[in-house]
Amino acid sequence: MARERILICDDEEGILKYLKKLLESEGYVVETFRSGTELLERVRNRETEDPDLLLQDMRMPDMDGRDVVLKVKKIRSALPVIIMTAFGSIDQAVDAIKIGAYDYVTKPFPKERILSVLKNALERESLLRENRSLKNQIGRPVMQDAIVFKSDTFREIYELTLQVAASEANILVLGESGTGKELIAGAVHYNSSRKRRRFVSVNCAALSDTLLESQLFGHLRGAFSGAVTNQKGILEEVDGGTLFLDEIGDMSLTTQAKILRVIQQREFLPVGATRAKSVDVRLVAATNKDLEQEVDRGTFREDLFYRLNVINIPLPPLRERKEDIEPLVAHFIKKYARRMNKEMDGVTPEALKLLSGYGWPGNIRELENVVERAVILARGRMITPELLPLWSKNQAPQEPDLVSLDSVEKEHIERTLQKTGFHKSRSAEILGISRKTLDRKIHEYAIEVQ
């Protein structure tokens, strides 16, 4: 798990040494600065790791803390700032809060106070960040990309999707990460009687249990620490439409029970509420796990499994539908060339052979990332082998049945981590999987992370 990065700006060497030693002993990564000028130069530098919080002294030799906060907020508006001040300057600290600081501490401060304020600020920012991410998904259209295929294998799946879309049955989409489960869920919605209402996608693996419950069901003010206002849940937002629960196999048993109530009784209880709300929502769920095994292990409710598994749509991995690679590549070249305002004619036979010979552990999402990168780097009108990642030039294509899929996936994950300097979030994005899934695979394959 990535450690939070704290910036400390104070002109007193003793304070900097004390705080650096204290915070590093608590597991934080700490950077110290003796002037506001040095700090601002660091904050402006987008090539370094993003900071998670700033501890800022009010009185600096080159500029006062208020000016530093104003300039920091213009550069990184979401960065939490905690003001450090002498007792006689509390009014200045309060003024700093009005212009964007999170809180203040007065010197000399006990370590329990500074650690408590720090923890609360980081937890609040994490909650706000996840809320922003999730809210961006509400009402987000998923049919911006067509479902592209040529293979008979996928044609049968697509025809089944259109057939079941007309029903009101709950649907379970099965398949590895990156195989297009969200697109299938979107096809169900947009070919159903609910198509004029909202389609909302929620990744259950990307959110903590508490946040997932709060976002799905909403909460009342004071229901938990940080709940300062009433918040309407996604279920209420999507009433009459379709809710897609991706990676439902990662949902806790407690939340599973609440989803079961939505299915059986068409109602839910906001966090902190005593009166249930009615809701009419069609559920489409997806997972890359074997839910029957999870039921046997006791990690997934049997009654919920049977409620969701009225109709299941299994999606094959890309390595089992190789005929679809060529039309997918053409589709992604067209998509990103248009987005970047570039003239592209296609892909050379040599590059297509390399793309077709690869195992694609990250499936379609990984293929899309590779094509996007190639379009960005292309100087001519064709995608050539030189524009593809190192595996295409250093490794001859192998038939997927000659090697273990696990070994291919492990090798590709290791290579991606190395190329990103073991930056997990960036690696997960390139691989087309969630950060939580990447952590799980690192553990499963015993991959050493530096």
C-alpha positions as CSV (number, residue, x, y, z in Angstrom):
1,M,0.0,0.0,0.0
2,A,1.3,3.4,-1.0
3,R,2.4,5.6,2.0
4,E,1.1,9.2,2.2
5,R,3.5,11.9,1.3
6,I,3.7,14.9,3.7
7,L,5.3,18.2,2.9
8,I,6.5,20.3,5.9
9,C,7.4,24.0,5.5
10,D,9.0,25.8,8.5
11,D,12.0,28.0,8.9
12,E,12.9,26.4,12.3
13,E,15.4,23.5,11.8
14,G,14.4,22.0,15.2
15,I,10.7,21.8,14.2
16,L,11.5,20.2,10.8
17,K,13.8,17.5,12.4
18,Y,11.2,16.7,15.1
19,L,8.3,16.4,12.7
20,K,10.2,14.5,10.1
21,K,11.3,11.9,12.7
22,L,7.8,11.7,14.3
23,L,5.9,11.3,11.0
24,E,8.4,8.9,9.4
25,S,8.1,6.7,12.5
26,E,4.3,6.6,11.8
27,G,5.0,5.4,8.2
28,Y,4.6,8.6,6.3
29,V,7.0,9.8,3.6
30,V,8.2,13.3,4.6
31,E,9.8,16.2,2.6
32,T,10.9,19.3,4.4
33,F,11.4,22.9,3.2
34,R,12.9,26.0,4.9
35,S,11.1,28.6,2.8
36,G,7.9,29.2,1.0
37,T,9.8,29.7,-2.3
38,E,11.3,26.2,-2.1
39,L,8.0,24.7,-1.2
40,L,6.1,26.3,-4.1
41,E,8.8,25.1,-6.5
42,R,8.2,21.5,-5.3
43,V,4.4,21.9,-5.5
44,R,4.6,23.1,-9.1
45,N,6.8,20.2,-10.1
46,R,4.4,17.7,-11.7
47,E,7.2,15.2,-12.4
48,T,7.5,14.3,-8.8
49,E,5.2,12.2,-6.6
50,D,2.0,14.0,-5.7
51,P,1.9,15.1,-2.1
52,D,-1.0,14.1,0.1
53,L,-0.8,16.9,2.7
54,L,1.1,20.1,3.6
55,L,2.1,21.2,7.1
56,Q,2.7,25.0,6.8
57,D,4.1,27.4,9.3
58,M,2.4,30.8,9.4
59,R,5.6,32.9,9.8
60,M,8.2,32.4,7.1
61,P,11.2,34.6,6.2
62,D,10.2,35.1,2.6
63,M,6.4,35.2,2.7
64,D,3.7,34.6,5.3
65,G,1.7,31.4,5.6
66,R,-1.4,33.0,4.2
67,D,0.3,33.8,0.9
68,V,1.7,30.3,0.7
69,V,-1.7,28.8,1.2
70,L,-3.2,31.0,-1.5
71,K,-0.5,30.1,-4.0
72,V,-0.6,26.4,-3.1
73,K,-4.4,26.2,-3.5
74,K,-4.1,27.8,-7.0
75,I,-1.7,25.1,-8.0
76,R,-3.2,22.1,-6.2
77,S,-6.7,23.0,-5.0
78,A,-7.4,19.6,-3.4
79,L,-4.2,19.4,-1.4
80,P,-5.1,19.5,2.4
81,V,-3.1,22.2,4.3
82,I,-2.7,22.2,8.1
83,I,-1.4,25.5,9.5
84,M,1.2,25.6,12.4
85,T,1.2,28.8,14.4
86,A,2.2,30.3,17.7
87,F,-0.6,30.8,20.2
88,G,-0.7,34.6,19.6
89,S,-1.4,34.1,15.9
90,I,-4.6,32.1,16.1
91,D,-6.5,34.8,14.3
92,Q,-4.2,34.5,11.4
93,A,-4.7,30.7,11.4
94,V,-8.4,31.1,11.4
95,D,-8.1,33.4,8.4
96,A,-6.0,30.8,6.6
97,I,-8.8,28.3,7.1
98,K,-11.2,30.7,5.5
99,I,-9.0,30.7,2.3
100,G,-8.6,26.9,2.1
101,A,-6.6,25.4,5.0
102,Y,-8.1,22.3,6.6
103,D,-7.1,23.0,10.3
104,Y,-4.4,24.5,12.5
105,V,-2.3,23.5,15.4
106,T,-0.6,25.8,17.9
107,K,3.0,25.5,19.0
108,P,4.2,23.8,21.0
109,F,1.9,20.9,20.1
110,P,1.9,17.4,21.6
111,K,2.5,14.6,19.1
112,E,-1.0,13.1,19.8
113,R,-2.5,16.4,18.5
114,I,-0.6,16.7,15.3
115,L,-1.0,13.0,14.5
116,S,-4.8,13.2,15.1
117,V,-5.2,16.3,12.9
118,L,-3.1,14.7,10.2
119,K,-5.1,11.5,10.3
120,N,-8.4,13.3,10.1
121,A,-7.3,15.5,7.2
122,L,-6.0,12.5,5.2
123,E,-9.1,10.4,5.8
124,R,-11.3,13.4,4.8
125,E,-9.4,14.0,1.6
126,S,-9.5,10.2,0.8
127,L,-13.3,10.3,1.3
128,L,-13.7,13.4,-0.9
129,R,-11.4,12.0,-3.6
130,E,-13.4,8.7,-3.7
131,N,-16.7,10.6,-3.7
132,R,-15.5,12.8,-6.6
133,S,-14.4,9.7,-8.5
134,L,-17.7,7.9,-7.9
135,K,-19.9,10.9,-8.7
136,N,-18.1,11.2,-12.1
137,Q,-19.6,7.8,-12.8
138,I,-23.2,8.8,-12.1
139,G,-25.1,9.1,-15.4
140,R,-21.9,8.4,-17.4
141,P,-22.7,6.9,-20.7
142,V,-20.9,3.6,-21.3
143,M,-21.9,3.2,-25.0
144,Q,-19.4,5.7,-26.3
145,D,-17.5,2.8,-27.8
146,A,-19.3,0.3,-30.0
147,I,-19.1,-3.4,-29.1
148,V,-16.6,-4.4,-31.8
149,F,-16.2,-8.0,-32.9
150,K,-15.9,-10.4,-35.9
151,S,-15.7,-13.8,-34.2
152,D,-18.6,-16.2,-34.1
153,T,-17.8,-16.8,-30.4
154,F,-18.6,-13.2,-29.5
155,R,-21.5,-12.9,-32.0
156,E,-23.4,-15.5,-30.0
157,I,-22.8,-13.6,-26.8
158,Y,-23.9,-10.3,-28.3
159,E,-27.1,-11.9,-29.6
160,L,-27.8,-13.4,-26.2
161,T,-27.3,-9.9,-24.7
162,L,-29.9,-8.3,-27.0
163,Q,-32.3,-11.1,-26.3
164,V,-32.2,-10.9,-22.5
165,A,-32.1,-7.0,-22.5
166,A,-35.9,-7.0,-23.3
167,S,-36.6,-8.9,-20.0
168,E,-36.5,-7.5,-16.5
169,A,-34.3,-10.3,-15.2
170,N,-31.2,-9.7,-13.2
171,I,-28.1,-10.6,-15.1
172,L,-24.6,-11.8,-14.1
173,V,-21.8,-11.1,-16.4
174,L,-18.7,-13.3,-16.0
175,G,-15.2,-12.8,-17.3
176,E,-11.7,-11.7,-16.6
177,S,-10.9,-8.0,-16.0
178,G,-10.8,-6.0,-19.3
179,T,-13.1,-8.3,-21.3
180,G,-15.8,-5.7,-21.8
181,K,-18.3,-6.5,-19.0
182,E,-19.3,-2.9,-18.6
183,L,-20.0,-2.6,-22.3
184,I,-22.3,-5.6,-22.1
185,A,-24.1,-4.2,-19.1
186,G,-24.5,-0.9,-21.1
187,A,-25.9,-2.9,-24.0
188,V,-28.5,-4.5,-21.7
189,H,-29.6,-1.1,-20.5
190,Y,-29.7,0.7,-23.8
191,N,-31.7,-2.1,-25.5
192,S,-34.2,-2.3,-22.7
193,S,-37.4,-0.4,-21.8
194,R,-35.3,1.5,-19.2
195,K,-33.0,3.1,-21.8
196,R,-34.4,6.6,-21.2
197,R,-33.5,6.4,-17.5
198,R,-30.1,6.4,-15.9
199,F,-27.4,3.8,-16.2
200,V,-24.9,3.9,-13.3
201,S,-21.7,1.8,-13.0
202,V,-20.1,1.1,-9.6
203,N,-16.8,-0.8,-9.1
204,C,-17.2,-2.6,-5.8
205,A,-13.5,-3.5,-5.6
206,A,-12.4,0.1,-5.8
207,L,-14.3,1.3,-2.7
208,S,-14.1,0.5,1.0
209,D,-17.1,-1.2,2.6
210,T,-18.2,2.0,4.4
211,L,-17.8,4.2,1.4
212,L,-19.6,1.7,-0.9
213,E,-22.6,1.5,1.4
214,S,-22.7,5.3,1.8
215,Q,-22.6,5.9,-2.0
216,L,-25.1,3.1,-2.8
217,F,-27.7,3.8,-0.1
218,G,-27.0,7.4,0.9
219,H,-26.6,8.6,4.4
220,L,-28.1,11.1,6.9
221,R,-26.1,13.8,8.5
222,G,-24.2,12.6,11.5
223,A,-24.5,8.9,10.5
224,F,-20.7,8.6,10.8
225,S,-17.6,10.7,11.2
226,G,-17.4,13.1,8.2
227,A,-21.1,12.9,7.3
228,V,-21.8,16.6,7.7
229,T,-24.8,16.7,5.4
230,N,-27.5,14.4,4.1
231,Q,-26.5,12.6,0.9
232,K,-28.7,10.9,-1.6
233,G,-27.5,7.5,-2.6
234,I,-26.9,6.1,-6.1
235,L,-29.9,3.8,-5.8
236,E,-32.1,6.8,-5.4
237,E,-30.4,8.6,-8.4
238,V,-30.9,5.6,-10.7
239,D,-34.5,4.8,-9.8
240,G,-36.2,3.5,-12.9
241,G,-32.9,2.7,-14.5
242,T,-30.1,0.1,-14.4
243,L,-27.4,-0.3,-11.7
244,F,-24.2,-2.1,-12.8
245,L,-22.3,-3.6,-9.9
246,D,-18.8,-4.5,-11.2
247,E,-16.6,-6.9,-9.2
248,I,-19.5,-7.8,-6.9
249,G,-17.4,-10.7,-5.7
250,D,-15.4,-8.2,-3.6
251,M,-18.5,-6.9,-1.8
252,S,-18.8,-7.5,1.9
253,L,-21.4,-9.9,3.3
254,T,-23.1,-6.9,5.1
255,T,-23.5,-5.0,1.9
256,Q,-24.6,-8.1,0.1
257,A,-27.5,-8.5,2.5
258,K,-28.6,-4.9,1.8
259,I,-28.5,-5.5,-2.0
260,L,-30.5,-8.7,-1.5
261,R,-33.2,-6.5,0.2
262,V,-33.2,-4.2,-2.8
263,I,-33.9,-7.2,-5.1
264,Q,-36.4,-8.9,-2.9
265,Q,-38.3,-6.0,-1.4
266,R,-37.4,-3.2,-3.8
267,E,-36.4,-0.9,-0.9
268,F,-33.3,0.2,0.9
269,L,-32.3,1.9,4.1
270,P,-30.0,4.9,3.9
271,V,-27.1,4.8,6.5
272,G,-28.3,6.3,9.7
273,A,-32.0,6.2,8.7
274,T,-34.9,4.3,10.3
275,R,-37.4,4.5,7.4
276,A,-36.8,2.6,4.2
277,K,-37.1,4.1,0.7
278,S,-38.7,2.3,-2.3
279,V,-36.8,1.9,-5.5
280,D,-37.2,0.3,-8.9
281,V,-33.8,-0.7,-10.3
282,R,-32.6,-3.4,-12.6
283,L,-29.4,-5.0,-11.4
284,V,-26.6,-6.2,-13.7
285,A,-23.6,-7.6,-11.8
286,A,-20.2,-8.7,-12.9
287,T,-17.3,-10.5,-11.5
288,N,-14.0,-12.2,-12.4
289,K,-14.4,-14.6,-9.5
290,D,-16.1,-18.1,-9.4
291,L,-19.1,-17.1,-7.2
292,E,-20.1,-20.7,-6.6
293,Q,-16.7,-21.3,-5.0
294,E,-17.1,-18.1,-3.0
295,V,-20.5,-19.4,-1.8
296,D,-18.8,-22.6,-0.7
297,R,-16.2,-20.6,1.2
298,G,-18.8,-18.5,2.9
299,T,-17.6,-15.2,1.4
300,F,-20.7,-14.8,-0.9
301,R,-24.3,-15.2,0.1
302,E,-26.0,-18.2,-1.6
303,D,-29.4,-16.5,-1.8
304,L,-27.9,-13.4,-3.5
305,F,-26.0,-15.5,-5.9
306,Y,-29.2,-17.3,-7.1
307,R,-31.0,-13.9,-7.3
308,L,-28.3,-12.4,-9.5
309,N,-27.7,-15.5,-11.6
310,V,-31.1,-15.7,-13.3
311,I,-29.2,-15.2,-16.6
312,N,-25.4,-15.3,-16.9
313,I,-23.4,-14.0,-19.8
314,P,-19.8,-15.5,-19.9
315,L,-17.3,-13.3,-21.7
316,P,-14.3,-15.1,-23.2
317,P,-10.8,-13.5,-22.8
318,L,-9.3,-11.9,-25.8
319,R,-6.8,-14.7,-26.3
320,E,-9.8,-17.0,-27.1
321,R,-11.3,-14.6,-29.7
322,K,-8.2,-13.7,-31.7
323,E,-10.3,-12.9,-34.8
324,D,-11.5,-9.8,-33.0
325,I,-8.0,-8.3,-32.5
326,E,-7.8,-6.8,-36.0
327,P,-11.2,-5.0,-35.9
328,L,-10.5,-3.8,-32.3
329,V,-7.2,-2.4,-33.3
330,A,-8.8,-0.6,-36.3
331,H,-11.5,0.8,-34.0
332,F,-9.0,2.1,-31.4
333,I,-6.7,3.6,-34.0
334,K,-9.7,5.5,-35.4
335,K,-10.9,6.6,-31.9
336,Y,-7.6,8.0,-30.7
337,A,-6.5,9.5,-34.1
338,R,-9.8,11.5,-34.0
339,R,-9.2,12.5,-30.4
340,M,-5.7,13.6,-31.1
341,N,-6.5,15.2,-34.5
342,K,-4.0,12.9,-36.3
343,E,-4.3,11.3,-39.7
344,M,-3.8,7.5,-39.4
345,D,-4.3,4.9,-42.0
346,G,-4.0,1.7,-39.9
347,V,-1.5,-0.9,-38.8
348,T,1.2,-2.6,-40.7
349,P,1.0,-6.4,-41.2
350,E,4.1,-6.9,-39.1
351,A,2.7,-5.0,-36.2
352,L,-0.7,-6.7,-36.5
353,K,1.1,-10.1,-36.4
354,L,2.8,-9.1,-33.1
355,L,-0.5,-7.9,-31.6
356,S,-2.2,-11.1,-32.7
357,G,0.5,-13.3,-31.3
358,Y,0.4,-11.8,-27.8
359,G,-1.5,-13.4,-24.9
360,W,-3.2,-10.2,-23.6
361,P,-3.6,-10.9,-19.9
362,G,-5.2,-7.5,-19.5
363,N,-7.6,-8.3,-22.4
364,I,-9.3,-5.6,-24.5
365,R,-8.4,-2.8,-22.0
366,E,-4.7,-3.6,-22.3
367,L,-5.0,-3.7,-26.1
368,E,-6.7,-0.3,-26.1
369,N,-3.9,1.2,-23.9
370,V,-1.2,-0.2,-26.3
371,V,-3.0,1.2,-29.4
372,E,-3.5,4.6,-27.7
373,R,0.2,4.7,-26.8
374,A,1.2,3.8,-30.4
375,V,-1.1,6.5,-31.9
376,I,0.5,9.1,-29.6
377,L,4.0,8.1,-30.6
378,A,3.3,7.6,-34.3
379,R,5.0,10.1,-36.6
380,G,3.7,8.5,-39.8
381,R,0.2,7.3,-40.7
382,M,0.7,3.6,-39.8
383,I,1.2,1.7,-36.5
384,T,4.6,-0.1,-36.9
385,P,6.3,-2.7,-34.6
386,E,8.7,0.0,-33.3
387,L,5.7,1.8,-31.7
388,L,4.7,-1.3,-29.7
389,P,5.9,-2.1,-26.1
390,L,9.2,-4.0,-25.6
391,W,7.6,-7.4,-25.4
392,S,6.7,-7.1,-29.1
393,K,10.3,-6.6,-30.1
394,N,12.2,-8.8,-27.6
395,Q,9.9,-11.8,-27.6
396,A,8.7,-13.9,-30.5
397,P,4.9,-14.5,-30.4
398,Q,4.0,-17.7,-28.7
399,E,0.8,-19.8,-29.0
400,P,-1.1,-19.3,-25.7
401,D,-1.5,-23.1,-25.2
402,L,2.3,-23.6,-25.1
403,V,2.8,-21.6,-21.8
404,S,0.9,-21.3,-18.6
405,L,-1.5,-18.3,-18.6
406,D,-0.4,-17.6,-15.0
407,S,3.2,-17.4,-16.1
408,V,2.4,-15.0,-18.9
409,E,0.3,-12.8,-16.7
410,K,2.9,-12.8,-13.9
411,E,5.7,-11.9,-16.4
412,H,3.6,-9.1,-17.9
413,I,2.7,-7.6,-14.5
414,E,6.4,-7.7,-13.4
415,R,7.5,-6.0,-16.6
416,T,4.8,-3.3,-16.3
417,L,5.7,-2.6,-12.6
418,Q,9.4,-2.3,-13.6
419,K,8.7,0.1,-16.5
420,T,6.6,2.4,-14.2
421,G,9.2,2.3,-11.4
422,F,6.8,0.1,-9.3
423,H,4.1,2.8,-9.4
424,K,1.1,0.6,-8.6
425,S,-1.7,3.0,-9.7
426,R,0.0,3.7,-13.0
427,S,0.7,0.0,-13.6
428,A,-2.9,-0.9,-12.8
429,E,-4.2,1.7,-15.3
430,I,-1.8,0.3,-18.0
431,L,-2.8,-3.3,-17.3
432,G,-6.5,-2.3,-17.4
433,I,-7.3,-3.6,-13.9
434,S,-8.2,-2.0,-10.6
435,R,-5.5,-1.2,-8.0
436,K,-7.1,-3.7,-5.6
437,T,-6.9,-6.5,-8.3
438,L,-3.2,-5.6,-8.9
439,D,-2.4,-5.9,-5.2
440,R,-4.2,-9.3,-5.1
441,K,-2.2,-10.6,-8.1
442,I,1.1,-9.3,-6.7
443,H,0.3,-11.4,-3.6
444,E,-0.8,-14.4,-5.6
445,Y,2.3,-14.5,-7.7
446,A,4.7,-13.5,-4.9
447,I,6.0,-10.6,-7.0
448,E,8.7,-8.6,-5.3
449,V,7.8,-4.9,-5.3
450,Q,10.6,-2.4,-4.6
